[in-house]
Amino acid sequence: MDEDEVVFSLNGLERGRFRIQGCQKVELNLPLLEGRTDVYQRWLINSTGTILTPEVYAADRGFQSLDQGQFDRAEEVFGACGASVLIKKEMLEDVGLFEDKFFMYYEDVDLFWRARLRGWQIMYEPRSVVRHIHCGSSQEWSPLFTYHVLRNRLLMILRGGVAFLGVQILA
């Protein structure tokens, strides 16, 4: 193992490796998240990074698609799902931590938007896989989910003001 590599293991078995790249502005590797969506335990992609639409809605790249190798290349993405990320301490010192006011939903988008405004790049690493159940903290489209998603999206836009409008959106 290289000194710039972190190994993630579960029950003693290696499940993935994260490489921290030497370039100062490439400091985050995020995993391919897979979510169980039916009783047959069929594994589908939950997220291979966050995308931001022109209407300023966040979405999980690859959501609910079968992994057929379409995300097998490491590449820059807009942001990462907060369920599992590896973030350099220097980035958090530069941009700040997750905003407590969000509680759930959009807190990760807010963090990575602030990071991008400060010049940080967010990288997707396909060799890192984490199991994740989508909406594990609530139920999708429930009143709790809808309230926090809509509220936090607006809060994120208001917090960033016009500076957010200048961010290049990666599709």
Sequence and secondary structure as in RCSB ss.txt:
>XXXX:A:sequence
MDEDEVVFSLNGLERGRFRIQGCQKVELNLPLLEGRTDVYQRWLINSTGTILTPEVYAADRGFQSLDQGQFDRAE
EVFGACGASVLIKKEMLEDVGLFEDKFFMYYEDVDLFWRARLRGWQIMYEPRSVVRHIHCGSSQEWSPLFTYHVL
RNRLLMILRGGVAFLGVQILA
>XXXX:A:secstr
  TTEEEEEETTEEEEEEE  SSTTEEEEEEEEEEE STT  EEEEESSEEE TTS EEETTTT   SSTT S E
EESB  TTS EE HHHHHHH    GGG SSSHHHHHHHHHHHTT EEEEEEEEEEE  TTTTS TTSHHHHHHHH
HHHHHHHHHHGGGGGGS    
